């Protein structure tokens, strides 16, 4: 499962950065943040799928997903300035 989760994180990071380049208004940045980090967003889906990973892989995969969350939050905060 590890390669697919890592690949999904990489793809999500790239897609988010592309989407962020397309927004211009503060409201749109907030909407984009909710789209990715909200309850029904792709990052939350990764966290839910983490339950299916082997117990030995969960800490590593969880760290990667959390780093993505922090990065998305930071990029949104920077764009809001």
N, C-alpha and C positions, 0 to 999 in steps of 0.2 A: 504494500500500500504506500510506502514511503515515496517512491518516485512520482506517483500520480498526485499526491498531495503537494509535494514540492513543485511539481509542474503547474498545478492549479494556482498555487500562490504566486509563482512567477508570472503566469498569464494574467491573473487578477491585478497584480501590481502594474503591469504594462498597460492593461486596459484602463485602469483607473487614471494613470498618468495621461493617457491619450484623451480620456473624457475630461479631465481637469483642464487641459489646454483649450478645450472648446468652450468652457464657461467663461462668462464675463462678469456676471453680477454676483454679489454676495449671497443672495437668495439661492442662486443656482449652485453655488459651492456647498451650501448647507444641504440642499436637496441631493446632491451627489454623495455627500457624506452619509446621509440617511440611506440612500440607495445601496451603498456598499456595506455599511456597518449596522444597519437596522436589523430588526428581528427576523425579517424575511430576506435579508441580503445574502450575497454569496459568501461573505466572511463568516457569518453565523452558520451557514450551511456547512462550511468546512469544520467548524467547531462541533457541530452535531455529528458529522461523519467521523470525527476523531474517535468517537466511542467504538467504532468498528476496527480501529487499528489495534495491533498487538500491544499489550501492556508495556512492553519494553520500548516501543517506538513512540508512545504517547507523549512523554516529556519533550522529546526533540521536535515532534510535529507541532505540539502545542506552542512551543517557543517560537517556531517559524510563523505560525498563524498570529500569535500575539505581536511579533515584530511587524507584521504586515498591518495590523490594526493601529499600532503606534505610528507607523509611517504614514498611513492614510490620514490619521488624525492630525499629525504634524503638517502634512502638505495642505490640508484644508485650512488649518489655522494660519499658515503662512500666506495662503491665497486670500484670506479674509482681511489681512492687514492693509 
